[in-house]
Amino acid sequence: MGTRLYVGNLDYSTTEAELAEFFEQVAEVVSVNIVTDQATGRSRGFGFVEMADQSAANQAIEQLNGKNLGGRTLNVSEARPKRDDAGGGRGGGRGGYGGGGGGGGGRRQRY
């Protein structure tokens, strides 16, 4: 298996083919995945490129981080491994709204 790179600040119209072509200028690309919004199918502006090996990945980071693609300056770095506990995002806790104790009800009567 190759080495995965995180590519941030992608233009929303950039295709996986364009991204692959851009990285192939440096070294062999194994796969490309641009992350899209599940609801709309629109690019979320980042993706992952898998390079053939560690040295190819290092070359890509060195030569392409800060370079321009589609009018945007790319952020290229080694991807962090997926966490085992990574669920569908936004889990845990009680959420931002709701909950909280009941407020003080109406007026208090005095005798």
FENURGI-V364846 format. One record per residue. RES is the residue in one letter. PSI is psi in degrees with one decimal (none if undefined). BURIAL is b if it has 9 or more other ideal C-beta (glycine too) atoms within 8 Angstrom, else e. D_LAST is the distance of its C-alpha to the last C-alpha in Angstrom with 2 decimals. Layout:
<<RES:PSI:BURIAL:D_LAST> <RES:PSI:BURIAL:D_LAST>>
This chain:
<<M:144.6:e:78.78> <G:-165.2:b:78.53> <T:127.1:b:76.03> <R:136.5:b:73.01> <L:142.8:b:72.05> <Y:134.7:b:68.81> <V:112.1:b:69.46> <G:165.4:b:66.60> <N:35.3:e:66.24> <L:144.5:b:68.40> <D:141.0:b:68.72> <Y:-19.3:e:66.99> <S:-4.4:e:70.32> <T:132.8:b:72.32> <T:163.9:e:73.86> <E:-36.0:b:74.66> <A:-42.6:e:78.36> <E:-40.7:b:78.06> <L:-42.1:b:76.20> <A:-45.3:b:78.84> <E:-41.3:e:81.63> <F:-44.4:b:80.04> <F:-27.4:b:79.81> <E:-14.0:b:83.28> <Q:-26.3:e:84.78> <V:-49.0:b:84.03> <A:176.8:b:84.47> <E:129.8:e:84.31> <V:132.1:b:81.06> <V:-46.8:e:80.17> <S:160.5:e:77.14> <V:138.5:b:74.61> <N:114.6:e:71.07> <I:127.1:b:68.87> <V:131.2:e:65.24> <T:156.5:b:63.74> <D:129.9:e:60.28> <Q:-36.9:e:59.96> <A:-43.2:e:58.21> <T:-19.8:e:60.46> <G:2.1:e:63.64> <R:145.8:e:63.71> <S:142.8:b:64.86> <R:4.4:e:62.17> <G:11.8:e:64.54> <F:165.9:b:65.70> <G:-170.8:b:67.98> <F:139.9:b:70.23> <V:126.7:b:73.98> <E:121.0:b:75.82> <M:158.9:b:78.94> <A:-39.8:e:81.94> <D:178.9:e:81.50> <Q:-40.3:e:79.89> <S:-35.7:e:82.56> <A:-40.2:b:82.20> <A:-44.6:b:78.42> <N:-41.7:e:78.95> <Q:-44.7:b:81.43> <A:-43.3:b:79.03> <I:-47.7:b:76.20> <E:-44.3:e:78.62> <Q:-24.1:e:80.19> <L:-17.3:b:77.40> <N:127.0:b:74.17> <G:-5.2:e:73.47> <K:162.7:e:76.01> <N:132.1:e:75.34> <L:121.3:b:75.16> <G:30.8:b:74.21> <G:6.5:e:73.08> <R:145.5:b:70.62> <T:118.1:e:71.09> <L:146.3:b:70.91> <N:114.2:b:69.19> <V:125.4:b:71.35> <S:167.2:b:70.57> <E:133.4:b:70.99> <A:141.3:e:68.40> <R:144.7:e:66.04> <P:149.9:e:66.38> <K:139.1:e:63.82> <R:143.6:e:61.17> <D:-33.0:e:61.14> <D:8.9:e:57.39> <A:107.5:e:57.37> <G:-146.7:e:55.66> <G:34.7:e:55.02> <G:173.3:e:53.30> <R:32.8:e:49.61> <G:-170.3:e:48.66> <G:167.1:e:46.35> <G:-169.6:e:42.80> <R:12.5:e:40.01> <G:171.8:e:41.11> <G:-27.7:e:39.71> <Y:174.9:e:36.98> <G:-173.6:e:34.48> <G:-144.4:e:32.97> <G:141.8:e:30.43> <G:167.3:e:27.02> <G:145.7:e:24.42> <G:172.5:e:22.46> <G:123.4:e:18.72> <G:155.3:e:17.69> <G:-159.9:e:15.98> <R:143.7:e:12.77> <R:132.4:e:9.90> <Q:139.0:e:6.65> <R:143.9:e:3.79> <Y:none:e:0.00>>
